[in-house]
Amino acid sequence: MSHGFEMPGAAAARPAVPASAPVAWLAAFLRGYHRVAVFLGMIALLVTSCILTYSVVVRYFFHQPTDWQDEASVFMLVGVIFLCSAYVQSLRGHIGIEALAGMLSPLANKVRMFIVDLVSLAFCAFFTWKSWALFHEAWVEGQTTSSTFAPPLWIPYSLMALGMSMLTLQLLVQVLVRITGTVPAPQAGGAQ
């Protein structure tokens, strides 16, 4: 799936910001969240690779099994995937079928993308609600994994719930921007 922004020679358009002040504020908040989430995701991937390397070395050279590395790695990967999903959506980088985009008129394509955003928003809002319910249930009942390490399940459920909440907010911003429109971003130094 290509949007053209990564292609050589693609014209750099002047950035646009949401026309509505509350939507612009929410979009700015999400941009800050994206920076933090991507930074933490990079660290989590680095730590996960170190944990898995340690596990292989300890098992191979010292014949010592470790019972915690798989769950620690899975928990971190769950965090990376869910916490960074809103950033990927902000770039419209999720997998999509673009076969129709080339066949539709620009107006029909805008309508199609708006409908897709609305359906995605509804699905993600439901998923967010269920994620918070899972987190609450795991927290209240003290649920743990079935391994000997037995970390609490509220950890991955909280990462999933937070990530889905941010993805839902990102989709909401995209829907609201389609409704309210955008204006050119102010140039550096305040001149327009």
N, C-alpha and C positions, 0 to 999 in steps of 0.2 A: 504494500500500500504506500503510495507516494503522494505527498501533498505539494511537491515542487520546491519547498523551502530549502531542501538539502541539495538541490541540483546546482551545478556550477552556472554562473551567469543569471541566477534567479534575481529578479529585481528586489531590492530591499525596500519594502513599503514602509511608509511612516507608521509607527506603532499607533494603534487606536486604543482608547480606554472606554469603558462603559459610559453611556450618556447619563445614566441615573447615578446620583451620588451614593445611595446605599449599596447599589450593585458594585460600583467602583471601589467602595471601601471593602466589601467582601472579597472582591477580586484581589485587592492589594494584600489583604490578610492571607488569602490562599497562596499568593506568591511567596510571602514570608514563610508560611508553613512548608511549601514545596522545597525551599532552600534547606530548611532544617531536616526535613524527611529524607531528601536525597543525600545529605551529608551523613546522617545517621545510618542510612541504608548502605553507603559505601563502607563505613566502619563495621557494620554488622557482617557484610560479605567478607571483609578482610579477617575478622575474628572467626567467622565460620570456617574459612579455609585453613586458618591456623589450628582450630580445634580438630578438624578432620585429618589434617596432616599429622598432628600429635597422636591421634588415635591410631593411625596406620603405623607410625613409627613404633609406638609402644607395643602394639600387638605383634608386629613383625620381628623387631629386634629383642624385645624383652619378654615376649609371650605373656603379656599382662592384658587381660580384657578390660575395656572401659565400658561402663554401663550408662554413662550420662551424655556422651558426645552426640549420639543420634538425636535425642530429644532437644538438647541445647541448639543443635544446628537447625533442626526443623522449626523450633520456636523462632529463631532469628530469621530464617527464610520466610516464614509466615509474616513476620513484621516487615521485612523488606518489601515483599509483594504487596501487602495491603496498604502500608503507609505510603508507598510511592505510587500507588495506582492513580491517585488524583493528579499527580504531576504528569504522568503519562497521558491522562485524559486531557489535561490542559494543552498538550501538544497535539491532541487527536491522534495519538500514537498507538492506540489499541487496534487490534486486528479488525479489519472491516472488509466488506465485500464492495469493491469499487466498480463492478461490472456495469451497474446501472448509471453511475455518475457520468460516464462518457456518452451515454445514449440519451440522457434527459436534458431538457433545456435548463439554463441557469435558474430560472424561477422554480421549475419542478424539482430541481436538485436542492434548492433552499428549503422547499416544503418537505422533501424527503428527509433532509438532515434534521429539520425541526421535529418531525414526527419521531425519528430515531432517538433524538435527545430526550423527548418527552417519555417515550417507552423506557429508555435506559434509566431516566430519573425515577420513574415509578418502580422499576425492578430494584434499583439500588436502594431506594427508600425502604422497601419491604425487607431487603437483605440486611440493611442497617438495623432496623427494628429487631429482627430475629437475632442478629449478632449481639446486640445489647442484652436481649433476653437470655442468650446462652451465657454471656459473661455474668449476669446477675445470678443465674442458677448455679454456675460453677463457684462463684464467690460465696453464696449463702450456704451451699451444701458442702463446701470444702472439697470439691472434686479434684482428683489427681489422676495422672496417667497410671496405667496398670503395670508399669515397670518397677524394678527395685529402686530406681532413682526417684520415681514418683513426684515429679514437680507438679505444682498446682496448675490446673487447666485454665484458671482465670487469666494467666499470662498471655497465651496465644489468643484467647477470646477477646481480651481487651485490645490487643493490637489489631485484630480483625475488625472489631467494632469501631475503633477510632479511624482506621483506614477507610472503612466503608462510609463512615460519617463524612469524612473529607471528600471522598469520591462523590457522594450525593450532593454536597455543597458545590463542588466543581461543576457538576451537571446542572444544578440549579442556576449557577451563574451563567452558564452557556445558554440555557433556555431564556433567562431574563435578558441577556444581552441581545438575543435574537428578537425579543419583543420590544425592548426599549431602544436598541440601536447603540452606536458608538460615536465618539467624536475623536478627532485627531489628538494625540497626546501632546502636551505642551513640550516645546523644545527646551533643551538644557539652558539654564539661565533665565527662564521665564518668558522669553520672546516667542511669539507665535508666527 
